Amino acid sequence: SRSSNGSKEPTDINALADEYLRLAYHGIRAKDNSFNATLKTDFDPAIGMVNIIPQDIGRVILNLITNAFYAVSTSTPKSPKGDLPYSPIVTVTTKLIKSPLGDLGVNVSVSDNGPGIPAHILDKIFQPFFTTKPTGQGTGLGLSLSYDIVKAHGGELKVETKEGEGSVFTIQLPVS
């Protein structure tokens, strides 16, 4: 995995997230043209430019979106209650966050309506080489590297999940 030149530059994080959402979707469709998902975006126009290493944060966003597509593609074709046909949805959201101290931050969230993450493995998902994918389909480095990249930017990578309902991964970055 190549690293970038490591210099932060003003980046339109909304455009970056949108670009990687489309890239990931076309990538999965190239492998499996029967795959379909509803793509939703909710980008906060108040964010403006954010000082980040775009290749690195782009890699994190791409990994989270690819994982979301994997989650919804392996889901059962029924809704969690089993009454309606299952319709895969992946949503990417950005939001400008203001703390009580006046500090600014940016959240980038990737959510899916897949099977969610079982509670017994939740504490392992950011560990290197941990994967739930079949042999040959994942190295178990995606979330681990993503976690490290976000930490190097002074941010946090968090997850919320409900079994049978889906997961939300949120990148929280400070705005410097």
Backbone as a chain_set.jsonl record, in Angstrom:
{"seq": "SRSSNGSKEPTDINALADEYLRLAYHGIRAKDNSFNATLKTDFDPAIGMVNIIPQDIGRVILNLITNAFYAVSTSTPKSPKGDLPYSPIVTVTTKLIKSPLGDLGVNVSVSDNGPGIPAHILDKIFQPFFTTKPTGQGTGLGLSLSYDIVKAHGGELKVETKEGEGSVFTIQLPVS", "coords": {"N": [[0.844, -1.176, 0.0], [0.86, 1.956, -1.108], [2.078, 5.054, 0.2], [1.102, 8.511, 0.49], [2.595, 11.725, -0.354], [2.407, 12.889, 2.044], [1.688, 15.513, 2.706], [-0.552, 17.896, 3.948], [-3.383, 19.354, 2.382], [-5.653, 21.95, 1.318], [-8.855, 20.675, 0.894], [-11.812, 19.731, -0.812], [-13.945, 18.084, 0.909], [-16.479, 17.09, 0.534], [-16.688, 16.754, -2.262], [-14.655, 14.867, -2.521], [-15.68, 12.663, -1.039], [-17.982, 12.127, -2.554], [-16.856, 11.473, -5.039], [-15.42, 9.097, -4.395], [-17.52, 7.469, -3.571], [-18.885, 7.001, -5.979], [-16.819, 5.834, -7.453], [-16.337, 3.47, -5.979], [-18.812, 2.211, -6.273], [-18.982, 1.799, -9.061], [-16.806, 0.123, -9.269], [-17.588, -2.221, -7.847], [-19.761, -2.929, -9.38], [-18.487, -3.534, -11.741], [-17.293, -5.931, -11.125], [-19.505, -7.477, -10.457], [-22.178, -7.399, -12.264], [-24.818, -7.695, -11.623], [-25.251, -6.58, -9.226], [-26.944, -4.16, -7.353], [-27.57, -1.09, -5.722], [-29.05, 1.426, -3.687], [-27.801, 4.635, -3.716], [-27.144, 7.139, -1.454], [-26.658, 10.55, -0.622], [-25.728, 13.116, 1.659], [-24.548, 15.989, 1.909], [-22.933, 18.478, 3.77], [-23.007, 21.773, 2.969], [-21.741, 23.804, 4.311], [-19.208, 23.127, 5.054], [-16.886, 23.637, 3.41], [-13.423, 24.032, 2.508], [-11.103, 21.599, 3.722], [-8.213, 20.943, 5.63], [-6.406, 18.311, 4.803], [-4.734, 15.17, 4.109], [-5.417, 14.329, 1.062], [-5.246, 11.903, -0.454], [-4.931, 9.957, 1.511], [-7.17, 10.234, 3.301], [-9.094, 9.862, 1.397], [-8.599, 7.19, 0.76], [-9.436, 5.988, 3.141], [-12.188, 6.672, 3.154], [-12.959, 5.363, 0.797], [-12.445, 2.694, 1.552], [-14.315, 2.343, 3.661], [-16.725, 2.688, 2.273], [-16.551, 0.621, 0.383], [-16.578, -1.575, 2.128], [-19.175, -1.221, 3.117], [-20.695, -1.701, 0.805], [-19.996, -4.368, 0.46], [-21.166, -5.458, 2.744], [-23.938, -4.997, 2.284], [-24.239, -6.466, -0.001], [-23.968, -9.057, 0.766], [-26.106, -9.512, 2.292], [-29.247, -10.926, 3.294], [-31.88, -11.463, 0.91], [-34.211, -10.367, 1.902], [-36.07, -8.018, 3.879], [-35.1, -6.959, 7.233], [-37.299, -7.697, 8.871], [-38.421, -9.558, 7.294], [-40.636, -9.237, 5.712], [-40.72, -7.539, 3.496], [-39.224, -7.047, 0.23], [-35.659, -6.952, 0.182], [-33.79, -4.013, -0.05], [-30.784, -2.809, -0.889], [-29.023, -0.147, 0.663], [-26.69, 2.436, 0.661], [-25.302, 5.089, 2.356], [-23.711, 8.242, 2.31], [-22.6, 10.773, 4.35], [-21.818, 14.139, 5.213], [-20.804, 16.436, 7.741], [-20.501, 19.559, 9.311], [-19.16, 20.184, 12.421], [-19.575, 21.837, 15.48], [-17.942, 22.412, 18.466], [-18.682, 22.908, 22.006], [-16.639, 24.568, 22.82], [-16.068, 26.055, 20.672], [-14.454, 24.94, 18.787], [-13.911, 23.557, 15.548], [-15.029, 20.799, 13.647], [-15.143, 18.016, 11.349], [-17.425, 15.607, 10.314], [-17.505, 12.571, 8.579], [-19.655, 10.257, 7.462], [-20.388, 6.856, 6.771], [-22.97, 4.832, 6.006], [-24.871, 1.776, 6.117], [-27.514, -0.538, 5.276], [-27.121, -3.172, 5.917], [-26.363, -6.425, 7.385], [-25.352, -5.658, 9.865], [-22.927, -5.619, 12.575], [-21.882, -8.348, 14.431], [-22.065, -8.385, 17.993], [-20.09, -9.826, 19.394], [-17.762, -9.623, 17.877], [-17.216, -6.995, 17.576], [-15.287, -5.542, 19.06], [-12.972, -6.308, 17.826], [-12.737, -5.422, 15.223], [-11.057, -3.323, 14.352], [-8.551, -4.338, 14.588], [-5.386, -5.34, 13.241], [-5.335, -7.597, 10.484], [-7.707, -8.86, 11.156], [-10.573, -10.283, 9.838], [-13.836, -10.79, 8.439], [-14.373, -11.794, 6.104], [-14.407, -14.329, 3.506], [-11.586, -16.573, 2.943], [-9.056, -15.199, 0.929], [-10.558, -13.067, 0.086], [-10.26, -10.807, 1.61], [-7.863, -8.888, 3.44], [-7.923, -8.074, 6.013], [-6.836, -5.704, 6.709], [-7.936, -3.276, 6.011], [-9.764, -1.751, 7.793], [-8.075, -1.468, 9.967], [-5.834, -0.032, 8.912], [-7.265, 2.222, 8.086], [-8.149, 3.224, 10.542], [-5.674, 3.923, 11.677], [-4.806, 5.924, 9.86], [-6.771, 7.916, 10.208], [-6.343, 8.514, 12.907], [-3.738, 9.576, 12.666], [-4.363, 11.959, 11.489], [-5.304, 13.32, 13.59], [-7.812, 12.654, 14.321], [-10.806, 10.626, 14.9], [-12.083, 7.307, 14.426], [-15.162, 5.911, 14.379], [-17.704, 3.476, 15.211], [-21.084, 2.523, 14.877], [-23.516, 0.094, 15.352], [-26.227, -2.107, 14.58], [-27.376, -5.278, 14.925], [-28.879, -6.888, 12.21], [-29.872, -4.542, 11.222], [-27.946, -2.723, 10.28], [-24.922, -0.682, 9.827], [-22.978, 2.162, 10.899], [-20.22, 3.949, 10.064], [-18.114, 6.44, 11.267], [-15.997, 9.044, 10.465], [-14.242, 11.272, 12.322], [-12.907, 14.37, 12.105], [-10.603, 16.942, 13.045], [-10.827, 20.436, 12.264], [-8.354, 22.309, 11.09]], "CA": [[0.0, 0.0, 0.0], [1.702, 3.148, -1.22], [1.614, 6.208, 0.974], [1.183, 9.758, -0.251], [3.75, 12.524, 0.04], [2.218, 13.239, 3.441], [1.405, 16.909, 3.009], [-1.966, 18.251, 3.991], [-3.748, 20.435, 1.474], [-7.079, 22.262, 1.38], [-9.574, 19.692, 0.092], [-13.269, 19.722, -0.754], [-14.222, 16.727, 1.402], [-17.741, 16.664, -0.076], [-16.363, 16.245, -3.608], [-13.849, 13.66, -2.321], [-16.587, 11.588, -0.632], [-18.847, 11.839, -3.693], [-16.026, 10.791, -6.042], [-15.111, 7.735, -3.959], [-18.761, 6.696, -3.568], [-19.118, 6.571, -7.363], [-15.716, 4.932, -7.815], [-16.574, 2.176, -5.327], [-20.008, 1.597, -6.862], [-18.62, 1.298, -10.395], [-15.869, -0.989, -9.046], [-18.315, -3.44, -7.469], [-20.598, -3.286, -10.533], [-17.611, -4.137, -12.755], [-17.082, -7.32, -10.704], [-20.79, -8.169, -10.395], [-23.117, -6.454, -12.873], [-26.17, -7.884, -11.085], [-25.328, -5.846, -7.959], [-27.569, -2.843, -7.362], [-27.816, -0.501, -4.407], [-29.425, 2.831, -3.71], [-26.75, 5.487, -3.166], [-27.687, 8.393, -0.935], [-25.654, 11.47, -0.08], [-26.211, 14.293, 2.373], [-23.316, 16.728, 2.134], [-23.098, 19.778, 4.414], [-22.304, 22.771, 2.158], [-21.03, 24.747, 5.183], [-17.87, 22.633, 5.393], [-15.809, 24.321, 2.693], [-12.182, 23.284, 2.34], [-10.551, 21.024, 4.948], [-6.797, 20.608, 5.477], [-6.178, 16.876, 4.995], [-3.98, 14.504, 3.051], [-6.584, 13.805, 0.348], [-5.086, 10.501, -0.86], [-5.098, 9.106, 2.691], [-8.566, 10.264, 3.735], [-9.816, 9.227, 0.296], [-8.435, 5.737, 0.929], [-10.295, 5.6, 4.264], [-13.577, 6.767, 2.693], [-13.152, 4.272, -0.172], [-12.506, 1.439, 2.293], [-15.588, 2.271, 4.389], [-17.797, 2.511, 1.287], [-16.403, -0.733, -0.157], [-17.083, -2.472, 3.178], [-20.637, -1.079, 3.172], [-21.222, -2.433, -0.351], [-19.823, -5.793, 0.744], [-22.174, -5.816, 3.759], [-25.288, -5.072, 1.709], [-24.28, -7.481, -1.067], [-24.018, -10.385, 1.387], [-27.319, -9.578, 3.106], [-30.355, -11.744, 2.792], [-32.706, -10.66, 0.014], [-35.435, -9.932, 2.577], [-35.859, -6.986, 4.881], [-34.876, -7.594, 8.541], [-38.523, -8.31, 9.394], [-38.764, -10.646, 6.39], [-41.91, -9.02, 5.034], [-40.545, -6.781, 2.258], [-37.959, -7.345, -0.457], [-34.533, -6.176, 0.708], [-33.236, -3.041, -0.982], [-29.528, -2.308, -0.315], [-28.838, 1.305, 0.667], [-25.446, 2.946, 1.238], [-25.435, 6.537, 2.486], [-22.52, 8.979, 2.733], [-23.026, 12.044, 4.918], [-20.785, 14.976, 5.826], [-21.406, 17.439, 8.62], [-19.618, 20.452, 10.052], [-19.476, 20.062, 13.843], [-19.004, 22.876, 16.349], [-17.934, 21.988, 19.869], [-19.027, 24.014, 22.919], [-15.482, 25.465, 22.952], [-15.903, 26.799, 19.428], [-13.625, 24.199, 17.838], [-14.646, 23.0, 14.418], [-14.659, 19.466, 13.201], [-15.93, 17.502, 10.235], [-17.757, 14.187, 10.359], [-17.869, 11.899, 7.342], [-20.262, 8.991, 7.871], [-20.806, 5.897, 5.748], [-23.904, 3.909, 6.645], [-25.486, 0.762, 5.264], [-28.617, -1.264, 5.904], [-26.743, -4.581, 5.86], [-26.678, -7.254, 8.556], [-24.772, -5.158, 11.099], [-21.739, -6.33, 13.05], [-22.198, -9.066, 15.673], [-21.457, -7.792, 19.189], [-18.911, -10.567, 19.858], [-16.549, -9.289, 17.114], [-17.12, -5.541, 17.452], [-14.032, -5.031, 19.63], [-11.837, -6.804, 17.043], [-12.764, -5.005, 13.814], [-9.963, -2.412, 14.006], [-7.276, -5.035, 14.764], [-4.786, -5.789, 11.978], [-5.545, -8.966, 9.985], [-9.008, -9.433, 11.498], [-11.538, -10.166, 8.752], [-14.976, -11.71, 8.449], [-14.537, -12.222, 4.714], [-13.817, -15.637, 3.199], [-10.177, -16.588, 2.558], [-8.791, -14.677, -0.395], [-11.395, -11.902, -0.242], [-9.912, -9.639, 2.414], [-6.628, -9.069, 4.219], [-8.122, -7.655, 7.396], [-6.038, -4.506, 6.961], [-8.678, -2.07, 5.646], [-10.204, -0.948, 8.937], [-6.899, -1.189, 10.789], [-5.119, 1.073, 8.269], [-8.156, 3.386, 8.124], [-8.09, 3.713, 11.915], [-4.367, 4.575, 11.85], [-4.774, 7.145, 9.041], [-7.622, 8.915, 10.849], [-5.606, 8.92, 14.124], [-2.616, 10.426, 12.235], [-4.948, 13.261, 11.173], [-5.808, 13.893, 14.838], [-9.249, 12.372, 14.41], [-11.264, 9.346, 15.435], [-12.95, 6.491, 13.582], [-16.11, 5.275, 15.299], [-18.704, 2.63, 14.577], [-22.339, 2.192, 15.556], [-24.111, -0.982, 14.576], [-27.333, -2.883, 15.156], [-27.528, -6.522, 14.162], [-30.106, -6.958, 11.436], [-30.3, -3.214, 10.745], [-26.888, -2.022, 9.558], [-23.797, -0.071, 10.531], [-22.552, 3.502, 10.539], [-18.835, 4.279, 10.403], [-17.954, 7.893, 11.217], [-14.663, 9.649, 10.56], [-14.322, 12.584, 12.953], [-11.648, 15.07, 11.87], [-10.562, 18.34, 13.459], [-10.567, 21.389, 11.194], [-7.281, 23.188, 11.589]], "C": [[0.888, 1.236, 0.0], [1.164, 4.249, -0.333], [1.813, 7.455, 0.129], [2.434, 10.513, 0.184], [3.573, 13.098, 1.443], [1.926, 14.689, 3.726], [-0.088, 17.183, 2.924], [-2.212, 19.388, 3.003], [-5.245, 20.701, 1.597], [-7.845, 21.38, 0.384], [-11.071, 19.847, 0.284], [-13.678, 18.3, -0.377], [-15.549, 16.195, 0.858], [-17.491, 16.057, -1.462], [-15.576, 14.945, -3.505], [-14.753, 12.47, -1.978], [-17.482, 11.161, -1.792], [-18.088, 11.046, -4.765], [-15.766, 9.336, -5.645], [-16.355, 6.86, -3.856], [-19.025, 6.147, -4.976], [-18.06, 5.57, -7.83], [-15.954, 3.532, -7.246], [-17.762, 1.456, -5.966], [-19.695, 1.025, -8.242], [-17.666, 0.116, -10.29], [-16.597, -2.283, -8.725], [-19.216, -3.892, -8.625], [-19.766, -3.925, -11.653], [-17.36, -5.611, -12.437], [-18.375, -8.126, -10.76], [-21.869, -7.239, -10.945], [-24.559, -6.668, -12.428], [-26.351, -7.107, -9.775], [-25.975, -4.48, -8.178], [-27.747, -2.373, -5.93], [-28.273, 0.932, -4.623], [-28.308, 3.604, -3.037], [-27.401, 6.779, -2.707], [-26.537, 9.245, -0.421], [-26.37, 12.613, 0.629], [-24.966, 15.07, 2.787], [-23.622, 18.113, 2.687], [-22.316, 20.83, 3.628], [-21.493, 23.755, 3.006], [-19.581, 24.337, 5.451], [-16.764, 23.421, 4.693], [-14.585, 23.431, 2.569], [-11.642, 22.827, 3.7], [-9.102, 20.634, 4.679], [-6.553, 19.143, 5.822], [-5.188, 16.389, 3.937], [-5.042, 13.777, 2.219], [-6.461, 12.336, -0.073], [-5.369, 9.569, 0.317], [-6.55, 9.068, 3.16], [-9.452, 9.659, 2.645], [-9.762, 7.714, 0.395], [-9.331, 5.22, 2.054], [-11.761, 5.595, 3.825], [-13.88, 5.62, 1.733], [-13.285, 2.929, 0.544], [-13.846, 1.279, 3.012], [-16.752, 2.027, 3.43], [-17.747, 1.098, 0.701], [-16.911, -1.764, 0.847], [-18.609, -2.423, 3.262], [-21.275, -1.83, 2.002], [-21.109, -3.936, -0.134], [-20.912, -6.264, 1.722], [-23.563, -5.949, 3.13], [-25.38, -6.129, 0.611], [-24.368, -8.895, -0.493], [-25.261, -10.555, 2.254], [-28.352, -10.487, 2.465], [-31.24, -10.884, 1.906], [-34.048, -10.255, 0.61], [-35.093, -8.804, 3.546], [-35.661, -7.681, 6.231], [-36.125, -8.258, 9.125], [-39.004, -9.441, 8.489], [-40.032, -10.419, 5.589], [-41.784, -8.312, 3.679], [-39.278, -7.227, 1.543], [-36.86, -6.417, 0.079], [-34.005, -5.254, -0.38], [-31.977, -2.442, -0.365], [-29.413, -0.783, -0.435], [-27.5, 1.622, 1.338], [-25.537, 4.467, 1.197], [-24.113, 7.142, 2.959], [-22.97, 10.385, 3.127], [-21.811, 12.817, 5.415], [-21.48, 16.035, 6.673], [-20.316, 18.258, 9.292], [-20.079, 20.444, 11.495], [-18.806, 21.205, 14.611], [-19.075, 22.38, 17.783], [-18.341, 23.18, 20.743], [-17.877, 25.019, 23.078], [-15.244, 26.276, 21.685], [-15.009, 26.099, 18.414], [-14.499, 23.647, 16.73], [-14.127, 21.612, 14.095], [-15.544, 19.081, 12.031], [-16.174, 16.023, 10.479], [-18.083, 13.714, 8.951], [-18.388, 10.532, 7.763], [-20.64, 8.161, 6.657], [-21.714, 4.901, 6.452], [-24.479, 2.935, 5.621], [-26.633, 0.113, 6.021], [-28.389, -2.767, 5.769], [-27.039, -5.292, 7.163], [-26.171, -6.71, 9.885], [-23.586, -6.016, 11.513], [-22.095, -7.032, 14.356], [-21.41, -8.499, 16.865], [-20.161, -8.496, 19.589], [-17.651, -10.282, 19.041], [-16.297, -7.788, 17.04], [-15.795, -4.985, 17.969], [-12.808, -5.472, 18.834], [-11.712, -6.147, 15.671], [-11.644, -4.045, 13.406], [-8.586, -3.059, 14.186], [-6.715, -5.457, 13.411], [-5.067, -7.266, 11.731], [-6.843, -9.61, 10.44], [-9.947, -9.219, 10.316], [-12.672, -11.166, 8.946], [-15.19, -12.273, 7.05], [-13.901, -13.595, 4.504], [-12.349, -15.501, 2.774], [-10.023, -16.088, 1.125], [-9.609, -13.45, -0.757], [-11.076, -10.663, 0.583], [-8.693, -9.925, 3.253], [-6.843, -8.782, 5.697], [-7.297, -6.434, 7.732], [-6.814, -3.215, 6.721], [-9.056, -1.196, 6.821], [-9.042, -0.58, 9.849], [-6.108, -0.003, 10.222], [-5.958, 2.349, 8.308], [-8.103, 4.049, 9.496], [-6.794, 4.505, 12.144], [-4.272, 5.894, 11.072], [-5.579, 8.253, 9.71], [-6.948, 9.43, 12.131], [-4.466, 9.878, 13.776], [-3.102, 11.828, 11.852], [-5.508, 13.941, 12.429], [-7.286, 13.625, 15.052], [-9.552, 11.037, 15.035], [-12.131, 8.644, 14.399], [-13.851, 5.701, 14.52], [-17.107, 4.435, 14.515], [-19.917, 2.492, 15.49], [-22.994, 1.12, 14.703], [-25.26, -1.618, 15.334], [-27.481, -4.118, 14.296], [-28.894, -6.543, 13.488], [-30.576, -5.626, 10.874], [-29.226, -2.453, 9.998], [-25.843, -1.415, 10.461], [-23.563, 1.343, 10.022], [-21.108, 3.672, 11.014], [-18.666, 5.782, 10.237], [-16.496, 8.274, 11.421], [-14.878, 11.021, 11.168], [-12.957, 13.254, 12.831], [-11.704, 16.483, 12.431], [-10.33, 19.224, 12.224], [-9.537, 22.351, 11.718], [-7.166, 24.437, 10.736]], "O": [[1.577, 1.525, 0.979], [-0.045, 4.372, -0.135], [2.592, 7.458, -0.825], [3.229, 10.016, 0.982], [4.489, 13.727, 1.974], [1.915, 15.083, 4.893], [-0.778, 16.775, 1.989], [-1.367, 20.263, 2.813], [-6.016, 19.804, 1.935], [-7.526, 21.342, -0.804], [-11.545, 20.066, 1.399], [-13.749, 17.419, -1.234], [-15.724, 14.983, 0.733], [-18.012, 14.991, -1.789], [-15.789, 14.024, -4.293], [-14.611, 11.394, -2.559], [-17.716, 9.969, -1.991], [-18.607, 10.079, -5.322], [-15.883, 8.44, -6.48], [-16.271, 5.644, -4.031], [-19.347, 4.97, -5.14], [-18.367, 4.591, -8.51], [-15.792, 2.533, -7.948], [-17.724, 0.243, -6.174], [-20.093, -0.096, -8.56], [-17.705, -0.791, -11.121], [-16.261, -3.334, -9.272], [-19.413, -5.089, -8.83], [-20.268, -4.75, -12.415], [-17.23, -6.438, -13.34], [-18.353, -9.316, -11.073], [-22.411, -6.403, -10.221], [-25.439, -5.899, -12.814], [-27.468, -6.988, -9.272], [-25.592, -3.74, -9.084], [-28.041, -3.167, -5.037], [-27.924, 1.566, -5.618], [-27.906, 3.276, -1.92], [-28.116, 7.432, -3.466], [-25.568, 8.733, 0.141], [-27.467, 13.017, 0.245], [-24.403, 14.848, 3.859], [-24.461, 18.836, 2.149], [-21.085, 20.792, 3.616], [-20.644, 24.468, 2.472], [-18.812, 25.115, 6.014], [-15.799, 23.829, 5.34], [-14.705, 22.207, 2.531], [-11.709, 23.556, 4.689], [-8.791, 20.065, 3.632], [-6.499, 18.778, 6.996], [-4.855, 17.11, 2.996], [-5.519, 12.718, 2.626], [-7.45, 11.602, -0.055], [-5.977, 8.514, 0.142], [-7.099, 7.991, 3.392], [-10.454, 9.013, 2.95], [-10.756, 7.032, 0.145], [-9.917, 4.144, 1.94], [-12.49, 4.638, 4.087], [-14.925, 4.978, 1.836], [-14.139, 2.117, 0.188], [-14.445, 0.204, 2.977], [-17.658, 1.252, 3.735], [-18.784, 0.454, 0.543], [-17.594, -2.716, 0.469], [-19.259, -3.451, 3.453], [-22.281, -2.517, 2.181], [-22.01, -4.692, -0.497], [-21.499, -7.332, 1.544], [-24.282, -6.907, 3.412], [-26.465, -6.633, 0.321], [-24.792, -9.823, -1.182], [-25.457, -11.601, 2.874], [-28.322, -10.767, 1.267], [-31.341, -9.679, 2.133], [-34.941, -9.837, -0.127], [-33.946, -8.668, 3.973], [-36.006, -8.853, 6.376], [-36.017, -9.279, 9.805], [-39.895, -10.201, 8.869], [-40.468, -11.31, 4.86], [-42.645, -8.47, 2.814], [-38.354, -7.732, 2.181], [-37.11, -5.252, 0.387], [-33.799, -5.686, -1.514], [-32.068, -1.654, 0.577], [-29.671, -0.21, -1.492], [-27.212, 1.142, 2.435], [-25.81, 5.059, 0.153], [-23.477, 6.631, 3.881], [-23.623, 11.088, 2.356], [-20.882, 12.231, 5.972], [-22.59, 16.472, 6.368], [-19.328, 17.711, 9.783], [-21.257, 20.671, 11.773], [-17.626, 21.496, 14.413], [-20.137, 21.977, 18.259], [-18.345, 24.321, 20.282], [-18.105, 26.177, 23.427], [-14.323, 27.092, 21.63], [-14.819, 26.599, 17.305], [-15.666, 23.314, 16.939], [-12.945, 21.309, 14.254], [-16.556, 19.725, 11.755], [-15.253, 15.276, 10.808], [-18.835, 14.361, 8.222], [-17.654, 9.738, 8.351], [-21.14, 8.676, 5.657], [-21.291, 4.21, 7.379], [-24.561, 3.231, 4.429], [-26.716, 0.202, 7.246], [-29.323, -3.535, 5.538], [-27.859, -4.832, 7.957], [-26.523, -7.245, 10.936], [-23.284, -7.022, 10.871], [-22.561, -6.385, 15.294], [-20.229, -8.177, 16.74], [-19.231, -7.848, 20.071], [-16.56, -10.663, 19.467], [-15.278, -7.355, 16.502], [-15.24, -4.058, 17.38], [-11.697, -5.043, 19.147], [-10.681, -6.297, 15.016], [-11.314, -3.964, 12.223], [-7.565, -2.408, 13.963], [-7.464, -5.882, 12.532], [-5.04, -8.08, 12.655], [-7.077, -10.784, 10.152], [-10.101, -8.093, 9.844], [-12.494, -12.234, 9.531], [-16.063, -13.112, 6.829], [-12.979, -13.981, 5.223], [-11.926, -14.444, 2.306], [-10.759, -16.496, 0.227], [-9.378, -12.847, -1.805], [-11.575, -9.578, 0.283], [-8.494, -11.045, 3.724], [-6.044, -9.195, 6.538], [-7.073, -6.143, 8.907], [-6.389, -2.156, 7.182], [-8.708, -0.016, 6.849], [-9.029, 0.502, 10.437], [-5.754, 0.919, 10.956], [-5.426, 3.435, 8.537], [-8.022, 5.273, 9.605], [-6.806, 5.595, 12.716], [-3.717, 6.871, 11.575], [-5.129, 9.397, 9.776], [-6.976, 10.629, 12.412], [-4.239, 10.863, 14.478], [-2.324, 12.782, 11.89], [-6.114, 15.009, 12.342], [-7.936, 14.284, 15.864], [-8.684, 10.392, 15.622], [-12.819, 9.284, 13.604], [-13.377, 4.923, 15.348], [-17.327, 4.648, 13.323], [-19.79, 2.363, 16.707], [-23.026, 1.224, 13.477], [-25.268, -1.661, 16.564], [-27.688, -4.024, 13.087], [-29.92, -6.256, 14.106], [-31.561, -5.572, 10.137], [-29.548, -1.613, 9.159], [-25.858, -1.595, 11.678], [-23.896, 1.682, 8.886], [-20.813, 3.556, 12.204], [-19.026, 6.341, 9.201], [-15.855, 7.888, 12.399], [-15.604, 11.845, 10.612], [-11.97, 12.77, 13.384], [-12.727, 17.157, 12.314], [-9.704, 18.792, 11.256], [-9.786, 23.109, 12.655], [-6.321, 25.291, 11.002]]}, "num_chains": 1, "name": "protein.A"}
